[in-house]
Amino acid sequence: MSTRPIDGVKHIDGVVKDWGDRLDYGRVRARKGRRTIAGNRHHRGPAPVKRTNARDKLLATVRKVPEVMVKISGGGKDLRSIKAHLDYVTRNGAIELEDEQGQVHQGKEEVRGVRDDWRGSVIPHENGTRREAFNIVLSMPPGTDRAAVKNAARAFAAELFSNHQYVFAAHDDEKHPHVHLVVKAVDKEGVRLNPRKADLQHWRETFAEKLREQGIQANATPRRARGIVKRPEKQAVFHLNQEHAKGKRAAPARVTAAQHQAAELEARTGQKHVNPAEQKIATRRAQVQHDFGTVARALATGTDDDKRLALEIVRFVQQMPPLRTRHAEQVDALRRAGGAAGQHVERQQPEKKIDGPERGGSGSQKDRDRQ
């Protein structure tokens, strides 16, 4: 039985839409009994779902349009720690801060004034016990127009945190254009910000949208849809390891030291390190490949443009990075290093044997000279 063209279009559009729906983390509910809010003041509880046209997202994904990065890098629990972070993002007052009203603050005294303005009656000066500010980093790959990133960050903050006090600063001293946004946790109505995983994805979608409004190509897909296995290193761990590399700390972050120890043990003994996430990672990859395959097969029945997109999807899946965890990479690196050392020893051993006692007494002196 033949299918009418219009039915075929509906079928393809439905399959593509289903693919886009499966990328969402879903909606999360706020904790009951607490005055908390998700990522937007107009939505108490579940985060609003910001959707990009599924076909546009599919095109952007398989064509590897630059992905936005939005992450919570920490947050102060009292005015003292908030001020320390403001000093960091302004390079001790050298970089300007812009607040939710568009006012610019620069210099140590004005940064201190921002802190004092946030004091209110709820944030302790020190020894706080709960997060009173969220430190958010908005970033794009090197080469992205820096002014566009800053403008997009301004629009992002205005849309998502219009009922909060916040400040942001753009950094131009690193390859990746990025903006540090600091948001006061409690809004003007006394409701506390409580972002979850779905909210973070919503934030990424919003930032990508604001960048596109600035004429910048930007996408916001979960790592799994791009075949990315390794999670990015946490900001605190990164800084601790940097300090260790510079000789400012006696040891790297504890989690890094533990990971290296586990990799050394497996490389030396062959005892497989048990990683509970490996099976989950493999299952997730299989599902992602299945979903892309379903879309490609549907598109292959469509127009010439659809068929070309189907081929792009196939190539995209074929080029996904291998399922290699950070631990597995460390083990392989250690084994390669150990193998190279072993080969070096094996090459030296025959020479040492020839010069040994079997050739007479002269060999013993040569051995001593080598030591």
C-alpha positions as CSV (number, residue, x, y, z in Angstrom):
1,M,0.0,0.0,0.0
2,S,1.5,3.3,-1.0
3,T,1.7,6.2,1.4
4,R,0.5,9.6,0.4
5,P,3.2,12.3,0.4
6,I,1.5,14.4,3.0
7,D,1.3,11.3,5.3
8,G,5.0,10.7,4.8
9,V,5.8,14.3,5.8
10,K,3.7,13.9,8.9
11,H,5.4,10.7,9.8
12,I,8.9,12.1,9.3
13,D,8.0,15.3,11.3
14,G,6.6,13.1,14.1
15,V,9.7,10.9,14.3
16,V,12.0,14.0,14.4
17,K,9.8,15.5,17.1
18,D,10.0,12.3,19.1
19,W,13.8,12.4,18.9
20,G,13.8,16.0,20.2
21,D,11.4,15.1,23.0
22,R,13.7,12.3,24.2
23,L,16.6,14.8,24.6
24,D,14.7,16.7,27.3
25,Y,15.5,15.9,31.0
26,G,11.8,16.4,31.8
27,R,10.2,18.6,34.4
28,V,11.2,18.5,38.0
29,R,9.1,19.4,41.0
30,A,10.1,21.8,43.7
31,R,10.5,20.3,47.2
32,K,7.3,20.4,49.0
33,G,7.0,22.6,52.0
34,R,9.8,24.9,51.0
35,R,9.7,28.3,49.4
36,T,11.8,27.4,46.5
37,I,11.8,28.2,42.8
38,A,13.2,26.6,39.7
39,G,15.0,28.5,37.0
40,N,12.4,31.1,36.2
41,R,10.4,33.3,38.7
42,H,7.2,32.9,36.7
43,H,7.2,29.1,37.3
44,R,7.0,27.9,40.8
45,G,8.1,24.3,40.8
46,P,8.5,22.7,37.4
47,A,11.0,24.3,35.0
48,P,9.5,25.7,31.8
49,V,10.5,23.7,28.8
50,K,12.2,25.9,26.2
51,R,11.9,24.1,22.9
52,T,13.9,24.7,19.7
53,N,12.3,23.3,16.5
54,A,13.3,19.6,16.5
55,R,14.5,19.6,12.9
56,D,16.6,22.7,13.5
57,K,18.1,21.1,16.6
58,L,18.8,17.9,14.6
59,L,20.6,19.9,11.9
60,A,22.6,21.8,14.4
61,T,23.6,18.6,16.3
62,V,24.8,16.6,13.3
63,R,26.6,19.6,11.8
64,K,28.3,20.2,15.1
65,V,27.2,23.7,15.7
66,P,29.1,25.1,18.7
67,E,27.6,24.0,22.0
68,V,27.0,26.5,24.8
69,M,28.3,25.9,28.3
70,V,26.3,26.9,31.3
71,K,27.4,25.6,34.7
72,I,27.0,26.4,38.4
73,S,30.6,26.8,39.6
74,G,29.7,27.3,43.3
75,G,28.2,29.9,45.4
76,G,28.8,31.8,48.6
77,K,27.2,31.0,51.9
78,D,27.9,34.3,53.5
79,L,28.8,37.9,52.6
80,R,32.5,37.2,53.1
81,S,32.6,34.4,50.5
82,I,30.4,36.3,48.1
83,K,32.7,39.3,48.3
84,A,35.7,37.0,47.7
85,H,34.1,35.7,44.5
86,L,33.2,39.2,43.4
87,D,36.9,40.1,43.9
88,Y,37.9,37.1,41.7
89,V,35.5,37.8,38.8
90,T,36.4,41.5,38.8
91,R,40.1,40.8,39.2
92,N,40.0,42.9,42.4
93,G,38.0,45.7,40.8
94,A,39.8,45.9,37.5
95,I,36.9,44.4,35.5
96,E,33.5,46.1,35.6
97,L,30.4,44.5,37.1
98,E,27.0,45.1,35.6
99,D,23.9,44.6,37.8
100,E,20.3,43.7,37.0
101,Q,19.4,47.4,36.6
102,G,22.2,48.0,34.0
103,Q,24.4,50.0,36.4
104,V,28.1,49.4,36.1
105,H,30.3,49.0,39.2
106,Q,34.1,49.1,39.0
107,G,36.9,49.4,41.6
108,K,37.2,47.8,45.0
109,E,34.9,50.3,46.7
110,E,32.1,49.8,44.3
111,V,32.4,46.0,44.5
112,R,32.2,46.3,48.3
113,G,29.1,48.5,47.8
114,V,27.5,45.6,45.8
115,R,28.1,43.2,48.6
116,D,26.7,45.6,51.2
117,D,23.6,46.2,49.0
118,W,23.0,42.4,49.1
119,R,23.2,42.2,52.8
120,G,19.6,42.6,53.6
121,S,18.4,40.8,56.7
122,V,19.1,37.2,55.6
123,I,22.7,36.8,54.6
124,P,25.2,36.4,57.5
125,H,28.5,38.1,57.3
126,E,30.4,34.9,57.8
127,N,30.0,31.2,58.8
128,G,26.9,30.8,56.7
129,T,25.3,27.4,56.4
130,R,23.4,27.5,53.2
131,R,24.0,28.9,49.7
132,E,23.2,32.6,49.5
133,A,24.4,33.2,45.9
134,F,24.8,31.1,42.8
135,N,28.0,31.5,40.7
136,I,27.1,30.7,37.1
137,V,29.6,30.6,34.2
138,L,28.3,31.1,30.6
139,S,30.9,30.2,28.0
140,M,31.4,29.6,24.2
141,P,34.3,28.1,22.2
142,P,37.3,30.2,21.2
143,G,36.7,32.5,18.3
144,T,33.1,33.4,19.3
145,D,32.4,37.2,19.2
146,R,33.0,38.4,22.8
147,A,30.6,41.3,22.6
148,A,27.8,38.9,21.4
149,V,28.5,36.5,24.3
150,K,28.3,39.4,26.8
151,N,25.1,40.7,25.2
152,A,23.6,37.2,25.2
153,A,24.5,36.8,28.9
154,R,22.8,40.1,29.7
155,A,19.6,39.0,28.0
156,F,19.8,35.5,29.6
157,A,20.0,37.0,33.1
158,A,17.3,39.5,32.4
159,E,14.9,36.7,31.3
160,L,15.6,34.1,33.9
161,F,16.5,36.2,37.0
162,S,14.5,39.4,36.7
163,N,13.2,39.0,40.2
164,H,16.6,38.6,41.7
165,Q,19.6,40.8,42.4
166,Y,22.5,39.8,40.2
167,V,25.8,41.0,38.7
168,F,27.9,39.8,35.9
169,A,31.4,40.3,34.5
170,A,32.9,39.3,31.1
171,H,36.4,37.9,31.0
172,D,38.5,38.6,27.9
173,D,41.8,37.2,29.2
174,E,41.2,33.6,28.2
175,K,40.6,31.8,24.9
176,H,37.0,30.9,25.7
177,P,34.8,34.0,25.8
178,H,32.9,33.7,29.0
179,V,30.8,35.6,31.5
180,H,30.6,35.1,35.3
181,L,27.1,35.7,36.6
182,V,26.4,35.9,40.4
183,V,22.8,35.6,41.4
184,K,21.4,36.2,44.9
185,A,19.7,33.0,45.9
186,V,16.6,34.7,47.5
187,D,14.5,36.8,45.2
188,K,12.6,40.0,46.0
189,E,9.6,38.0,47.2
190,G,11.7,35.9,49.6
191,V,11.6,32.8,47.4
192,R,14.8,30.8,47.2
193,L,16.3,29.6,43.9
194,N,16.6,25.8,43.7
195,P,17.8,24.7,40.3
196,R,17.8,21.1,39.3
197,K,19.2,19.2,36.2
198,A,16.2,20.1,34.1
199,D,16.6,23.7,35.0
200,L,20.2,23.7,33.9
201,Q,19.2,22.3,30.5
202,H,16.6,25.0,30.3
203,W,19.3,27.6,31.1
204,R,21.5,26.2,28.3
205,E,18.6,26.4,25.8
206,T,17.9,30.0,26.8
207,F,21.6,31.0,26.5
208,A,21.7,29.4,23.1
209,E,18.6,31.2,22.0
210,K,20.0,34.6,23.2
211,L,23.2,33.9,21.2
212,R,21.3,33.1,18.1
213,E,19.5,36.4,18.5
214,Q,23.0,38.0,18.4
215,G,23.7,36.2,15.1
216,I,25.9,33.5,16.7
217,Q,25.3,29.8,15.8
218,A,24.7,28.0,19.1
219,N,23.3,24.7,20.2
220,A,22.4,23.1,23.5
221,T,22.1,19.4,23.4
222,P,23.0,17.0,26.2
223,R,26.4,15.3,26.1
224,R,24.9,11.9,25.5
225,A,23.3,13.1,22.2
226,R,26.8,14.0,20.9
227,G,28.5,10.8,22.2
228,I,30.4,12.5,24.9
229,V,31.2,10.1,27.8
230,K,33.5,12.0,30.1
231,R,32.0,14.5,32.4
232,P,33.8,17.9,32.7
233,E,36.0,18.4,35.7
234,K,34.4,20.3,38.5
235,Q,35.6,23.8,38.9
236,A,36.9,23.4,42.4
237,V,38.9,20.2,41.4
238,F,40.3,22.0,38.4
239,H,41.6,24.9,40.6
240,L,43.1,22.6,43.2
241,N,44.9,20.6,40.5
242,Q,46.2,23.8,39.0
243,E,47.6,25.0,42.3
244,H,49.3,21.6,42.7
245,A,50.8,21.8,39.2
246,K,52.2,25.3,40.1
247,G,53.7,24.0,43.3
248,K,51.3,25.8,45.6
249,R,49.8,22.6,47.0
250,A,51.5,19.5,48.2
251,A,49.0,17.2,46.5
252,P,46.3,17.4,43.9
253,A,42.6,17.2,44.7
254,R,41.7,14.1,46.7
255,V,39.3,12.8,44.0
256,T,42.1,13.2,41.4
257,A,44.6,11.4,43.6
258,A,42.1,8.6,44.2
259,Q,41.4,8.3,40.4
260,H,45.1,8.1,39.6
261,Q,45.7,5.5,42.4
262,A,42.9,3.3,40.9
263,A,44.4,3.6,37.4
264,E,47.9,2.7,38.7
265,L,46.5,-0.3,40.5
266,E,44.8,-1.6,37.4
267,A,47.7,-0.9,35.1
268,R,50.1,-2.7,37.5
269,T,48.0,-5.7,38.5
270,G,45.5,-6.1,35.7
271,Q,42.8,-6.1,38.4
272,K,39.8,-4.5,36.7
273,H,38.5,-1.4,38.4
274,V,34.7,-1.7,38.9
275,N,33.0,1.3,37.5
276,P,29.2,1.1,38.1
277,A,28.6,3.7,35.4
278,E,30.2,1.8,32.5
279,Q,27.1,-0.4,31.8
280,K,24.9,2.7,32.1
281,I,27.1,4.5,29.7
282,A,27.0,1.7,27.2
283,T,23.2,1.3,27.4
284,R,22.8,5.1,26.9
285,R,25.1,5.0,23.8
286,A,23.1,2.2,22.3
287,Q,19.8,4.1,22.9
288,V,21.3,7.3,21.3
289,Q,22.4,5.3,18.3
290,H,19.0,3.6,18.0
291,D,17.2,6.9,18.2
292,F,19.4,8.5,15.5
293,G,18.9,5.4,13.4
294,T,15.2,5.7,13.6
295,V,15.3,9.3,12.5
296,A,17.7,8.5,9.6
297,R,15.5,5.6,8.3
298,A,12.4,7.9,8.4
299,L,14.2,10.7,6.6
300,A,15.5,8.3,3.9
301,T,11.9,7.9,2.7
302,G,11.5,11.7,2.3
303,T,12.7,14.4,-0.1
304,D,16.2,14.8,-1.5
305,D,17.0,17.2,1.4
306,D,15.7,14.6,3.9
307,K,17.8,11.9,2.3
308,R,20.9,14.1,2.5
309,L,20.2,14.8,6.2
310,A,19.8,11.0,6.8
311,L,23.3,10.5,5.4
312,E,24.7,13.3,7.6
313,I,23.1,11.5,10.6
314,V,24.8,8.2,9.7
315,R,28.2,9.9,9.3
316,F,27.7,11.7,12.6
317,V,27.0,8.5,14.5
318,Q,29.9,6.8,12.9
319,Q,32.2,9.6,14.0
320,M,31.1,9.5,17.7
321,P,34.0,9.3,20.1
322,P,34.7,5.8,21.5
323,L,33.2,4.8,24.8
324,R,36.3,5.6,26.8
325,T,36.1,6.8,30.4
326,R,38.8,9.0,31.9
327,H,39.8,6.0,34.0
328,A,40.3,3.8,31.0
329,E,42.4,6.5,29.3
330,Q,44.6,6.8,32.4
331,V,45.1,3.1,32.5
332,D,46.1,2.9,28.8
333,A,48.5,5.8,29.3
334,L,50.2,4.1,32.2
335,R,50.4,0.8,30.4
336,R,52.0,2.5,27.4
337,A,54.5,4.2,29.6
338,G,55.3,0.9,31.4
339,G,55.5,-1.0,28.1
340,A,58.0,1.5,26.7
341,A,60.1,1.3,29.9
342,G,59.9,-2.5,29.6
343,Q,61.1,-2.5,26.0
344,H,64.0,-0.3,27.0
345,V,65.0,-2.8,29.7
346,E,64.8,-5.7,27.3
347,R,67.0,-4.0,24.8
348,Q,69.6,-3.3,27.4
349,Q,69.6,-6.8,28.9
350,P,71.5,-8.6,26.0
351,E,74.4,-6.0,26.2
352,K,74.6,-6.5,29.9
353,K,74.8,-10.3,29.5
354,I,77.6,-10.1,27.0
355,D,79.7,-7.9,29.3
356,G,79.0,-10.1,32.3
357,P,81.2,-12.7,34.0
358,E,80.7,-15.3,31.2
359,R,83.1,-13.2,29.1
360,G,85.7,-13.1,31.8
361,G,86.6,-10.8,34.6
362,S,86.6,-7.6,32.5
363,G,82.8,-7.6,32.5
364,S,82.4,-6.9,36.2
365,Q,84.3,-3.6,35.9
366,K,82.1,-2.5,33.0
367,D,79.0,-3.3,35.0
368,R,80.3,-1.1,37.9
369,D,81.0,1.7,35.4
370,R,77.3,1.6,34.2
371,Q,75.9,1.9,37.7
